[in-house]
């Protein structure tokens, strides 16, 4: 019998980046069935690079990724067939309507509306005309309704109203309660701590803090201050590069 407590996905001493430059260095991380893991950190910390390396869309520069217990470098489309779902920002087909987006994702309207009844009046609306929150509901419905083993989600809540953020995160938590493993990259620190089981805090490509939400709540002010300081530095570096 398979070990249901074994990690769905695991990074071991993972380094990843672009060209010859690593963005992430010596990362150890895992996600197990039934848990929500939050990956926190400021812009430029390497969060999206980690998701890309775990998903198979970016080859590691060092270390390894183990998916379903096996090391390898299978591409994203193959891992998707094995139960990995990847949701990025507004991952919809804008030229199709909502119902067509669901069909392309092999998800029934009934399944999607059970998860997000808010979409019922928007089924014949072009996905490009949906609000940001509706687009993310559509993206998440297409992913979750196929009952994946693992969800990798990059900034589900970026730029969205707090009530919409609550709906999206609650849907992920409920899916995890039924066995889904989830790794969420999030900027909404306090909200994601309400639904997460474990947390990794990233700074300049390295994990600087890890623990349960209860353990990290005492460091919330320091975490959020590091976001502001690092984001300001990142913006200054981009400006300097642009003007050199």
Phi and psi in degrees as a GROMACS rama.xvg file:
@    title "Ramachandran Plot"
@    xaxis  label "Phi"
@    yaxis  label "Psi"
@TYPE xy
-69.1541  151.143  UNK-2
-81.2185  106.492  UNK-3
-72.4694  -12.43  UNK-4
-95.8922  -3.88804  UNK-5
-71.3581  150.899  UNK-6
-59.5708  139.96  UNK-7
-70.8228  -43.1582  UNK-8
-141.192  146.753  UNK-9
-148.591  134.308  UNK-10
-105.266  131.71  UNK-11
-123.068  112.869  UNK-12
49.6521  40.1148  UNK-13
-74.3196  131.959  UNK-14
-122.477  137.609  UNK-15
-151.53  151.776  UNK-16
179.533  -152.755  UNK-17
-134.307  136.947  UNK-18
65.6786  -129.072  UNK-19
-103.687  6.15612  UNK-20
-104.56  112.019  UNK-21
-72.0245  137.336  UNK-22
-98.3421  -33.9473  UNK-23
-116.946  137.423  UNK-24
-131.88  132.121  UNK-25
51.153  47.1892  UNK-26
-85.6093  129.317  UNK-27
-115.738  123.474  UNK-28
-157.356  147.994  UNK-29
-148.647  155.068  UNK-30
-133.29  127.38  UNK-31
-108.416  161.743  UNK-32
-57.2962  137.569  UNK-33
83.1018  4.55012  UNK-34
-121.005  148.577  UNK-35
-104.145  121.935  UNK-36
-112.291  128.977  UNK-37
-100.566  136.565  UNK-38
-115.095  108.915  UNK-39
-110.841  153.659  UNK-40
160.285  158.44  UNK-41
-73.0678  172.76  UNK-42
-56.893  138.035  UNK-43
84.4024  2.56136  UNK-44
-76.9345  -19.16  UNK-45
109.428  13.1099  UNK-46
-64.6465  -49.1131  UNK-47
-65.5808  -35.6092  UNK-48
-59.4554  -40.8817  UNK-49
-61.8612  -47.0074  UNK-50
-60.8715  -42.0237  UNK-51
-64.237  -40.2083  UNK-52
-68.0094  -39.8982  UNK-53
-67.8504  -34.9796  UNK-54
-75.8765  -20.4348  UNK-55
98.4709  2.32533  UNK-56
-88.3391  -5.83125  UNK-57
-138.497  124.004  UNK-58
-73.1083  135.037  UNK-59
-62.9719  149.064  UNK-60
-92.7019  -17.7765  UNK-61
-167.129  164.273  UNK-62
70.9191  -159.723  UNK-63
-151.074  158.125  UNK-64
-113.532  127.917  UNK-65
-109.396  119.133  UNK-66
-112.326  122.213  UNK-67
54.8674  37.761  UNK-68
86.8408  -6.21466  UNK-69
-115.343  132.248  UNK-70
-72.3371  151.98  UNK-71
163.703  174.635  UNK-72
-126.614  41.8898  UNK-73
-61.984  140.878  UNK-74
-71.3681  167.616  UNK-75
-56.7868  -43.5276  UNK-76
-62.9149  -32.6889  UNK-77
-74.0676  -41.2038  UNK-78
-66.4036  -32.4111  UNK-79
-62.1698  -39.9591  UNK-80
-66.9315  -22.462  UNK-81
-92.9779  1.63489  UNK-82
114.439  15.8396  UNK-83
-100.253  130.786  UNK-84
-117.735  135.887  UNK-85
-123.002  123.422  UNK-86
-121.221  118.104  UNK-87
-101.839  -166.728  UNK-88
-71.7333  121.596  UNK-89
49.8618  54.8736  UNK-90
-84.8653  68.8523  UNK-91
-127.419  161.329  UNK-92
-89.6636  104.3  UNK-93
-69.064  -20.3803  UNK-94
-87.9899  -5.44917  UNK-95
-104.848  155.057  UNK-96
-80.5771  177.704  UNK-97
-61.6102  -46.2961  UNK-98
-62.6239  -38.9587  UNK-99
-66.8849  -37.5829  UNK-100
-59.4718  -39.8197  UNK-101
-66.949  -41.3201  UNK-102
-64.5509  -41.8248  UNK-103
-59.8713  -36.3329  UNK-104
-82.7484  5.72443  UNK-105
57.1501  44.7915  UNK-106
-124.521  135.558  UNK-107
-80.4097  154.695  UNK-108
-59.09  -40.6992  UNK-109
-58.8348  -46.1215  UNK-110
-58.9232  -46.4217  UNK-111
-65.8878  -39.7925  UNK-112
-73.6737  -26.5051  UNK-113
-64.2237  -33.8982  UNK-114
-82.7139  -45.6689  UNK-115
-133.853  83.1739  UNK-116
-61.7802  -16.4202  UNK-117
-60.0565  -21.1245  UNK-118
-83.1327  -7.79024  UNK-119
-57.8747  -42.6247  UNK-120
-80.0075  0.508716  UNK-121
-117.722  12.9687  UNK-122
-62.3039  -33.531  UNK-123
-100.364  11.1927  UNK-124
-90.0383  136.655  UNK-125
-58.2537  136.197  UNK-126
-60.4063  -29.5862  UNK-127
-68.4911  -15.932  UNK-128
-97.0783  -3.2269  UNK-129
-73.4141  154.956  UNK-130
-67.6712  166.388  UNK-131
-57.8714  -41.9798  UNK-132
-65.2809  -40.7462  UNK-133
-65.8888  -37.5383  UNK-134
-63.1982  -40.8948  UNK-135
-70.0318  -35.5333  UNK-136
-61.1626  -42.5794  UNK-137
-63.2998  -45.8264  UNK-138
-60.2243  -45.3257  UNK-139
-70.9945  -36.5624  UNK-140
-61.2928  -44.57  UNK-141
-60.4505  -35.461  UNK-142
-76.1862  -53.0339  UNK-143
-71.748  -33.0286  UNK-144
-70.3235  -13.3078  UNK-145
-89.4234  4.43384  UNK-146
51.5035  60.526  UNK-147
-71.6241  164.892  UNK-148
-78.4481  -37.1138  UNK-149
-137.322  135.94  UNK-150
-114.143  126.283  UNK-151
-108.74  121.012  UNK-152
-128.415  125.747  UNK-153
-105.849  103.567  UNK-154
56.2323  56.3323  UNK-155
-53.39  -36.8858  UNK-156
-101.164  9.56492  UNK-157
-58.054  119.038  UNK-158
75.2338  12.4537  UNK-159
-101.665  158.257  UNK-160
-67.1915  150.098  UNK-161
-55.2337  -39.2132  UNK-162
-65.915  -36.2185  UNK-163
-68.7341  -41.4948  UNK-164
-57.0249  -44.4686  UNK-165
-59.7015  -41.3218  UNK-166
-63.903  -44.9485  UNK-167
-64.752  -47.5263  UNK-168
-67.7443  -35.4346  UNK-169
-65.3298  -37.2932  UNK-170
-62.9205  -39.509  UNK-171
-66.4843  -43.3786  UNK-172
-61.4487  -42.3663  UNK-173
-65.7388  -37.6465  UNK-174
-66.2885  -38.3782  UNK-175
-64.8446  -35.1631  UNK-176
-64.5088  -15.9853  UNK-177
-106.613  15.5753  UNK-178
114.783  -12.2322  UNK-179
-64.9683  140.795  UNK-180
-97.9934  139.736  UNK-181
-138.39  136.632  UNK-182
-119.48  115.722  UNK-183
-112.566  122.645  UNK-184
-86.7958  122.643  UNK-185
-142.318  146.294  UNK-186
-97.8216  -21.6094  UNK-187
-80.3184  82.5127  UNK-188
-58.8901  -52.8841  UNK-189
-65.5162  -37.8325  UNK-190
-69.5189  -42.0183  UNK-191
-71.0088  -28.3257  UNK-192
-65.242  -23.8364  UNK-193
-70.2589  -22.9165  UNK-194
-117.052  -9.98614  UNK-195
-82.8752  155.744  UNK-196
-98.7711  -37.0337  UNK-197
-140.911  159.62  UNK-198
-138.553  138.693  UNK-199
-116.526  133.182  UNK-200
-109.622  127.173  UNK-201
-113.409  141.538  UNK-202
-145.017  122.155  UNK-203
49.2448  46.0581  UNK-204
82.8326  4.08665  UNK-205
-129.782  147.409  UNK-206
-75.3976  122.273  UNK-207
-105.68  -12.8223  UNK-208
-159.393  141.723  UNK-209
-149.292  152.591  UNK-210
162.528  -170.632  UNK-211
-83.6795  160.087  UNK-212
-54.1582  -38.5303  UNK-213
-61.2428  -41.2424  UNK-214
-67.9959  -33.2218  UNK-215
-89.153  -15.2664  UNK-216
-60.9742  -29.2379  UNK-217
-69.4449  -13.8768  UNK-218
-111.021  17.0137  UNK-219
-58.0732  -45.6834  UNK-220
-61.6453  -40.7256  UNK-221
-67.414  -39.9375  UNK-222
-63.8392  -47.183  UNK-223
-68.799  -33.969  UNK-224
-65.4733  -38.3067  UNK-225
-66.2356  -32.3997  UNK-226
-59.8932  -50.5735  UNK-227
-63.1189  -44.7558  UNK-228
-65.883  -44.5978  UNK-229
-69.0138  -38.2682  UNK-230
-64.6476  -37.79  UNK-231
-65.5279  -41.2909  UNK-232
-65.0745  -42.6765  UNK-233
-61.733  -43.3146  UNK-234
-64.3995  -40.6182  UNK-235
-65.0677  -40.204  UNK-236
-64.6918  -39.8638  UNK-237
-65.3901  -40.1211  UNK-238
-65.7014  -43.353  UNK-239
-61.5674  -43.2977  UNK-240
-63.3285  -40.5023  UNK-241
-67.3432  -27.6678  UNK-242
-100.554  -5.7012  UNK-243
